[in-house]
Amino acid sequence: MYLISACLIGDNVKYDGTNNLHIVAKELYDSGQAIPVCPEVFGGLSTPRIPSEIQAGNVIAKDGVDVTDYFQRGAKRTLEIAKEHGIQYAILQERSPSCGVHEIYDGSFTGAKIAGSGITTSLLREHGITVITIEDYVRDHHETDQ
């Protein structure tokens, strides 16, 4: 069983009210192998919402408002769900200030990316949960399917 970013299964929870539907993620969910999560929604942020990026350890919305508390609250709720279900693996959306796995946006709101992890990814890892991207999952689980 996996935790999976809700946007990857087609839920319209991204900051702009859209999703990042990925067919493999949707198949995992539809087959009962994944529990969808959206830490930003869990933390109390609306959809749509002002885009946010990590700056000096805090999450700042593009309008300058510090929204770190929302992101931390959502990360904690996601961790609770993981613990409730004995989750050991999460498949999260790259670049997100919550869910970024290998990289996040650099805080300049220019689309530039840097190596780093989102707030939720970092918390899950601190508690021994392996976090990967959907691309990592596909590479590791579908190479021999062709």
Residue pairs with C-beta under 8 A, 6 or more apart in sequence:
1 33
1 34
1 35
1 85
1 86
1 87
2 28
2 33
2 34
2 35
2 87
2 89
2 90
2 91
3 34
3 35
3 36
3 37
3 78
3 81
3 82
3 87
3 89
3 90
3 91
3 92
3 124
3 129
4 25
4 28
4 29
4 34
4 35
4 36
4 37
4 90
4 91
4 92
5 20
5 25
5 36
5 37
5 38
5 91
5 92
5 93
5 96
5 99
6 13
6 36
6 37
6 38
6 41
7 13
7 14
7 18
7 19
7 20
7 21
7 38
7 93
8 19
8 20
8 21
8 22
8 25
8 26
8 91
8 93
8 134
9 19
9 21
9 25
9 26
9 28
9 29
9 34
9 36
10 19
10 21
10 26
11 19
11 36
11 38
12 18
12 19
12 47
13 19
13 38
13 40
13 41
13 47
14 20
14 47
14 48
15 40
15 47
15 48
15 49
15 50
15 51
15 52
16 48
16 51
17 47
17 48
20 93
22 134
24 134
24 137
24 138
24 142
25 34
25 91
25 134
28 34
28 91
29 36
34 91
35 81
35 85
35 87
37 78
37 81
37 90
37 120
38 74
38 98
39 71
39 74
39 75
39 77
39 78
39 98
39 99
39 119
39 120
40 49
40 70
40 71
40 74
40 96
40 98
41 47
41 74
42 73
42 74
42 77
42 78
43 69
43 70
43 71
43 72
43 73
43 74
43 75
43 77
44 70
44 73
44 74
45 67
45 70
45 74
49 61
50 61
50 62
50 63
50 65
51 61
51 62
51 109
52 59
52 60
52 61
52 62
52 67
52 71
52 97
53 59
53 60
53 62
53 97
53 104
53 105
53 106
53 107
53 108
53 109
54 60
54 97
54 104
54 105
54 107
54 116
54 118
54 119
55 107
56 107
58 66
58 68
59 66
59 67
59 68
59 70
59 71
59 97
59 119
60 66
60 67
60 68
60 107
61 67
62 109
68 119
71 97
71 98
71 118
71 119
71 120
72 119
74 98
74 119
74 120
75 98
75 119
75 120
75 122
75 123
75 124
76 123
78 120
78 123
78 124
79 120
79 123
79 124
79 127
79 129
81 87
82 90
82 124
82 127
82 129
83 127
87 129
88 128
88 129
88 130
89 129
89 130
89 131
89 132
90 121
90 124
90 129
90 130
90 131
90 132
91 131
91 132
91 133
91 134
91 136
91 137
92 98
92 99
92 100
92 101
92 118
92 120
92 121
92 131
92 132
92 133
93 99
93 100
93 133
93 134
94 100
94 101
94 102
94 103
94 133
94 135
95 103
95 104
95 105
95 113
96 104
96 118
97 104
97 105
97 118
97 119
98 118
98 119
98 120
98 121
99 118
99 120
99 121
100 116
100 117
100 118
100 121
101 117
101 118
101 121
101 131
101 132
101 133
101 136
102 115
102 117
102 133
103 113
103 114
103 115
103 116
104 113
104 114
104 116
104 117
104 118
105 111
105 112
105 113
105 114
106 112
106 113
106 114
117 125
117 131
121 131
124 131
125 131
132 140
